[in-house]
């Protein structure tokens, strides 16, 4: 028993065949729980493992290792009797230095591949308690979170928010205190690059503090919480974004493809639910957006404002055609969110020829918008940095309908009230004379005529 020993074993465990071979410097030193040089190879359909190191009894081991298998999912299923309902967890490899002592297992300088991802890791797992605890750092080249969160769909999903179950049961199986860096992090249409975060997992609640990341050409920081401790999963997001491409952001977050520019966004929302659709319908909190040097596709609000007779008739023509757009130097809004509905009362847009204010709401669940906007013609071409107030006649509009097919209709009641008020104040001539072809106060032609150069009746075709 003092001499070096070799061993080979063929066995069946849980219906799975495997073989173990190796050698030990001295069986006696191993039985005496003193350090013993051991080389071990395990081969099976689900796992191939090689270990070369020092073993002290059953609880104190260290050495180098390599491991590989065709399916981590099946390996977990065979080991625990259950399998995660999400996708992923396929072929894997791992190599590095491992140490185990008193039910604490550590990986040092480990290199791991899984589902096409590559990672380096320094980790420790304490299995002495009922719930294992994980600590350390990991660096991933890329990660698609949806692969490990959303259950496989048995049927094609209809257009709109997904009703596929989001599964967070895995958060209850371990606690963690991790520093994670990901070169490319994907969640649905969001692609975050160069992200660095600290992730804490305790009692089924994951808290990820994002210290730095790039998203849609801008910078992002904030916190994301996923709480699976209760019956219904809860989510909270608090983010600050700056310098992001607004079109890419809104298209990915809300499937809105009408607004472009570069801007900043703040989000502080929370929601509950078992699917994307349920979460969206439950969202509450606050949000704000500011965009610069961009455009709104589908409507030329300056042209609409200039074409007042068209506004009154409802025939907006090319001003709301597919090729129309409203350029702006600055636009922004803040929102109060409750029950998946975003309400706003301070929308503004600054354009060289029109100033726009507005208010309304965005229903996130059905993806509809209902806004009242008031454009004002201005005489100056100054846009960004100017005041929000403009001179000229306000031509109010209601913008409503699905995000993908908005309709623009004049607010006749508000417009008529504005015209009457302007006429009563005596300012209608100077305001509209040049726009509708009437005579301004002070025109020398027909100066003897006591009638004003513009009358309200001519605006309505009389």
PERA-V605163 format. One record per residue. N is the residue number from 1. RES is the residue in one small letter. PHI is phi in radians with two decimals (NA if undefined). PSI is psi in degrees with one decimal (999 if undefined). Layout:
[[N RES PHI PSI] [N RES PHI PSI]]
This chain:
[[1 x NA -11.4] [2 x -1.49 -15.2] [3 x -1.48 162.3] [4 x -1.07 143.8] [5 x -2.23 146.0] [6 x -2.06 149.6] [7 x -2.54 152.4] [8 x -2.45 140.5] [9 x -2.51 129.6] [10 x -2.01 131.1] [11 x -2.65 171.0] [12 x -2.22 127.8] [13 x -2.28 123.6] [14 x 0.97 33.8] [15 x 1.43 5.9] [16 x -1.95 128.0] [17 x -1.40 140.8] [18 x -2.66 162.2] [19 x -2.32 145.3] [20 x -2.24 132.9] [21 x -2.45 156.1] [22 x 3.00 -171.2] [23 x -2.57 154.5] [24 x -2.30 141.4] [25 x -1.07 -40.3] [26 x -2.74 111.9] [27 x -1.02 -33.7] [28 x -1.11 -44.5] [29 x -1.14 -34.1] [30 x -1.14 -45.5] [31 x -1.14 -27.8] [32 x -1.47 1.9] [33 x 1.03 41.5] [34 x -1.98 157.0] [35 x -0.95 131.3] [36 x -2.35 131.4] [37 x -1.26 126.6] [38 x -2.37 135.8] [39 x -2.07 129.6] [40 x -2.36 137.2] [41 x -2.26 129.3] [42 x -2.11 132.4] [43 x -2.28 133.1] [44 x -2.74 176.5] [45 x -1.17 -27.8] [46 x -1.84 -20.8] [47 x -2.61 132.0] [48 x -2.07 126.3] [49 x -2.36 136.3] [50 x -2.21 132.2] [51 x -2.30 136.8] [52 x -2.43 106.9] [53 x -3.04 -153.8] [54 x -2.00 134.4] [55 x -2.15 131.5] [56 x -2.13 100.4] [57 x 1.10 -149.0] [58 x -1.74 -7.6] [59 x -2.12 -0.1] [60 x -2.35 95.5] [61 x -2.31 153.0] [62 x -2.76 149.2] [63 x 2.79 -177.8] [64 x -1.57 154.2] [65 x -2.59 158.5] [66 x -2.37 146.3] [67 x -2.57 149.7] [68 x -2.76 158.9] [69 x -2.93 158.8] [70 x -1.39 -19.3] [71 x -2.75 108.4] [72 x -1.16 -32.9] [73 x -1.02 -48.8] [74 x -1.19 -34.0] [75 x -1.12 -44.2] [76 x -1.12 -41.1] [77 x -1.09 -42.9] [78 x -1.19 -34.6] [79 x -1.38 -33.0] [80 x -1.98 -15.8] [81 x 1.52 -4.9] [82 x -2.29 159.5] [83 x -2.34 144.4] [84 x -1.13 139.1] [85 x -1.38 -3.3] [86 x -1.52 177.8] [87 x -1.46 -170.5] [88 x 1.34 -162.0] [89 x 1.07 51.0] [90 x -1.71 -133.4] [91 x -1.08 144.1] [92 x -2.55 156.0] [93 x -2.46 154.4] [94 x -2.66 144.7] [95 x -2.68 146.1] [96 x 2.82 -156.0] [97 x -1.93 133.6] [98 x -2.16 144.3] [99 x -2.42 141.6] [100 x -2.38 131.2] [101 x -2.72 127.4] [102 x 0.88 46.7] [103 x 1.18 18.2] [104 x -1.94 121.9] [105 x -1.97 133.0] [106 x -2.20 140.6] [107 x -1.95 133.2] [108 x -2.22 130.2] [109 x 1.02 34.1] [110 x -1.35 142.4] [111 x -2.04 126.0] [112 x -2.27 140.7] [113 x -2.18 140.6] [114 x -2.74 128.6] [115 x 0.89 37.6] [116 x 1.47 -7.2] [117 x -1.50 153.1] [118 x -2.15 144.7] [119 x -2.59 153.3] [120 x -2.04 145.3] [121 x -2.62 145.7] [122 x -2.20 107.0] [123 x -2.34 155.3] [124 x -2.39 140.8] [125 x -2.19 119.9] [126 x -1.70 112.9] [127 x -1.83 14.7] [128 x -1.28 -22.1] [129 x -1.71 177.1] [130 x -1.12 -40.0] [131 x -1.84 122.9] [132 x -1.12 148.1] [133 x -2.09 128.5] [134 x -1.97 133.0] [135 x -2.37 152.5] [136 x 2.45 -161.3] [137 x -2.25 148.1] [138 x -2.52 139.8] [139 x -2.14 119.3] [140 x -1.95 143.0] [141 x -1.32 -37.4] [142 x -2.77 159.2] [143 x -2.70 128.2] [144 x -1.84 102.4] [145 x -1.13 -35.0] [146 x -1.04 -28.9] [147 x -1.04 -32.1] [148 x -1.87 2.4] [149 x -2.02 -31.6] [150 x -1.83 130.3] [151 x -1.16 151.5] [152 x -1.09 133.3] [153 x -1.48 129.5] [154 x -1.42 -19.7] [155 x -2.47 155.5] [156 x -1.02 139.1] [157 x -1.51 140.2] [158 x -1.21 165.2] [159 x -1.08 144.4] [160 x 2.08 -164.7] [161 x -1.21 141.1] [162 x -1.24 141.1] [163 x -1.78 6.6] [164 x -1.11 136.0] [165 x -1.08 135.9] [166 x -1.68 120.5] [167 x -1.82 119.7] [168 x -2.08 18.5] [169 x -1.03 -31.0] [170 x -1.07 -23.3] [171 x -1.19 -18.5] [172 x -1.56 -5.5] [173 x -1.64 -3.4] [174 x -2.83 158.0] [175 x -1.88 155.7] [176 x -2.67 152.5] [177 x -2.46 96.2] [178 x -2.24 146.8] [179 x -1.88 122.7] [180 x -2.18 133.0] [181 x -2.12 133.0] [182 x -2.28 126.4] [183 x -1.16 -40.2] [184 x -2.52 110.5] [185 x -1.91 122.4] [186 x -2.03 131.7] [187 x -2.43 106.1] [188 x 0.99 -121.6] [189 x -1.57 -0.6] [190 x -1.53 127.1] [191 x -2.14 109.5] [192 x -1.84 130.4] [193 x -2.02 156.0] [194 x 0.90 46.3] [195 x -1.56 142.2] [196 x -2.27 128.2] [197 x -2.55 158.5] [198 x -1.93 124.8] [199 x -2.02 125.7] [200 x -2.04 134.3] [201 x -2.25 120.4] [202 x -2.56 125.7] [203 x 0.92 40.2] [204 x 1.46 6.7] [205 x -2.00 121.0] [206 x -1.75 125.7] [207 x -2.12 118.8] [208 x -2.03 115.2] [209 x -1.66 113.0] [210 x -1.55 107.6] [211 x -1.49 -27.7] [212 x -2.82 140.8] [213 x -2.94 161.4] [214 x -2.01 134.1] [215 x -2.47 123.1] [216 x 0.86 50.6] [217 x 1.25 5.0] [218 x -2.09 -175.2] [219 x -1.87 148.2] [220 x -2.49 142.8] [221 x -2.56 161.2] [222 x 2.70 -160.7] [223 x -2.41 140.3] [224 x -2.21 131.5] [225 x -2.13 130.8] [226 x -2.16 114.4] [227 x -1.95 109.1] [228 x -1.86 18.5] [229 x -1.34 -24.4] [230 x -1.76 -169.5] [231 x -1.19 -39.7] [232 x -1.91 132.0] [233 x -1.18 139.5] [234 x -2.08 143.6] [235 x -2.28 144.5] [236 x -2.46 135.4] [237 x -2.30 128.4] [238 x -2.31 109.5] [239 x -2.29 149.4] [240 x -2.20 123.1] [241 x -2.14 143.6] [242 x -2.50 138.9] [243 x 1.26 23.2] [244 x -1.53 153.8] [245 x -1.33 108.8] [246 x -1.06 -40.8] [247 x -1.04 -47.0] [248 x -1.12 -39.8] [249 x -1.14 -51.6] [250 x -1.20 -33.6] [251 x -1.15 -37.5] [252 x -1.35 -40.2] [253 x -1.42 -39.0] [254 x -2.25 2.4] [255 x 1.02 36.1] [256 x -1.79 122.7] [257 x -2.15 43.5] [258 x -2.09 -13.8] [259 x -2.09 129.7] [260 x -2.12 170.7] [261 x 2.31 179.5] [262 x -2.05 134.1] [263 x -2.80 -168.0] [264 x -2.17 149.4] [265 x -2.48 135.6] [266 x -2.10 137.8] [267 x -2.39 131.3] [268 x -2.47 88.6] [269 x -2.31 161.1] [270 x -2.51 156.5] [271 x -2.84 167.1] [272 x -2.31 158.3] [273 x 2.56 165.0] [274 x -1.77 1.5] [275 x -2.58 167.7] [276 x -1.02 -43.7] [277 x -1.07 -46.0] [278 x -1.12 -39.3] [279 x -1.13 -46.7] [280 x -1.03 -42.8] [281 x -1.22 -13.3] [282 x -1.87 -1.1] [283 x -1.07 141.6] [284 x -2.52 153.9] [285 x 2.46 -145.0] [286 x -2.42 154.8] [287 x -2.69 155.7] [288 x -2.62 146.1] [289 x -2.46 139.6] [290 x -2.32 128.7] [291 x -2.18 146.4] [292 x -2.26 148.4] [293 x 0.91 57.8] [294 x -2.39 -156.5] [295 x -2.73 153.8] [296 x -1.90 118.3] [297 x -1.45 147.9] [298 x 1.77 -10.5] [299 x -2.71 138.2] [300 x -1.88 92.3] [301 x -1.17 -29.9] [302 x -1.15 -41.9] [303 x -1.15 -39.3] [304 x -1.08 -42.3] [305 x -1.15 -36.7] [306 x -1.29 -30.6] [307 x -1.68 75.1] [308 x -1.20 -37.2] [309 x -1.12 -36.2] [310 x -1.13 -39.1] [311 x -1.07 -41.2] [312 x -1.20 -34.7] [313 x -1.44 -16.0] [314 x 1.49 -0.1] [315 x -1.63 93.1] [316 x -1.57 -13.5] [317 x 0.95 -134.0] [318 x -1.17 -14.8] [319 x -1.15 -19.5] [320 x -2.18 23.9] [321 x -1.39 175.9] [322 x -1.11 -27.7] [323 x -1.59 -2.4] [324 x -1.34 152.9] [325 x -2.77 156.0] [326 x -2.02 108.6] [327 x -1.30 147.8] [328 x -2.50 150.8] [329 x -1.53 -32.0] [330 x -2.69 141.2] [331 x -2.56 150.3] [332 x -2.94 164.7] [333 x -2.92 153.0] [334 x -2.09 153.5] [335 x -2.35 141.7] [336 x -1.77 130.7] [337 x -2.07 131.4] [338 x -2.65 133.2] [339 x 1.01 31.6] [340 x 1.35 11.8] [341 x -2.02 126.4] [342 x -1.72 118.8] [343 x -1.90 139.6] [344 x -2.37 144.4] [345 x -2.36 14.1] [346 x -2.41 28.6] [347 x -1.08 138.2] [348 x -2.57 148.2] [349 x -2.48 130.4] [350 x -1.93 120.5] [351 x -2.24 150.7] [352 x -0.95 -24.7] [353 x -2.11 -4.6] [354 x -2.64 141.4] [355 x -1.93 135.1] [356 x -2.21 131.0] [357 x -2.12 162.9] [358 x -3.01 173.0] [359 x -2.74 160.3] [360 x 2.78 -156.6] [361 x -2.55 155.5] [362 x -2.12 119.2] [363 x -1.59 109.5] [364 x -1.23 -38.1] [365 x -1.05 -62.8] [366 x -1.37 -5.4] [367 x 1.08 53.6] [368 x -2.16 160.2] [369 x -2.32 141.0] [370 x -2.45 101.2] [371 x -2.26 147.2] [372 x -1.96 118.5] [373 x -2.09 145.4] [374 x -2.19 100.4] [375 x -1.44 148.5] [376 x -2.30 126.7] [377 x -1.18 144.9] [378 x -2.28 155.7] [379 x -1.60 -16.6] [380 x -1.71 151.3] [381 x -1.63 8.6] [382 x -1.31 133.2] [383 x -2.05 -90.5] [384 x -1.04 132.4] [385 x 1.60 -9.6] [386 x -1.47 174.2] [387 x -1.29 158.6] [388 x -1.30 -25.8] [389 x -1.25 144.5] [390 x -2.36 160.3] [391 x -1.62 167.9] [392 x 1.84 174.2] [393 x -1.37 130.0] [394 x -1.38 124.9] [395 x -1.98 91.8] [396 x -1.22 148.6] [397 x -2.39 152.0] [398 x -1.87 124.6] [399 x -1.93 120.1] [400 x -2.61 167.1] [401 x 2.00 -174.5] [402 x -1.13 150.9] [403 x -0.97 -35.2] [404 x -1.41 -13.9] [405 x -2.61 75.1] [406 x -1.36 149.7] [407 x -2.03 147.0] [408 x -2.12 117.2] [409 x -2.27 137.0] [410 x -1.17 142.5] [411 x -1.51 90.0] [412 x -1.09 -39.0] [413 x -1.11 -46.6] [414 x -1.18 -38.1] [415 x -1.16 -44.7] [416 x -1.07 -41.4] [417 x -1.07 -39.9] [418 x -1.13 -43.6] [419 x -1.09 -44.2] [420 x -1.11 -42.6] [421 x -1.13 -40.2] [422 x -1.14 -41.6] [423 x -1.13 -40.7] [424 x -1.13 -31.3] [425 x -1.48 -3.8] [426 x 1.39 10.3] [427 x -1.76 6.0] [428 x -1.25 -36.4] [429 x -1.05 -55.1] [430 x -1.14 -26.7] [431 x -1.35 -41.1] [432 x -1.95 -10.8] [433 x -0.95 -46.4] [434 x -1.27 -28.2] [435 x -1.33 -41.1] [436 x -1.85 6.2] [437 x 1.57 6.0] [438 x -1.41 176.3] [439 x -1.62 137.9] [440 x -1.43 157.4] [441 x -1.02 134.0] [442 x 1.70 -4.7] [443 x -1.09 136.4] [444 x -1.37 -29.3] [445 x -1.16 134.7] [446 x 0.95 37.5] [447 x -1.14 -17.7] [448 x -1.38 -14.3] [449 x -1.25 123.8] [450 x -1.36 -15.3] [451 x -1.30 145.5] [452 x -1.18 156.4] [453 x -1.17 -19.4] [454 x -2.36 135.6] [455 x -2.22 152.4] [456 x -1.06 -31.6] [457 x -1.10 -36.6] [458 x -1.14 -26.9] [459 x -1.15 -29.7] [460 x -1.77 14.4] [461 x 1.54 14.0] [462 x -1.78 999]]
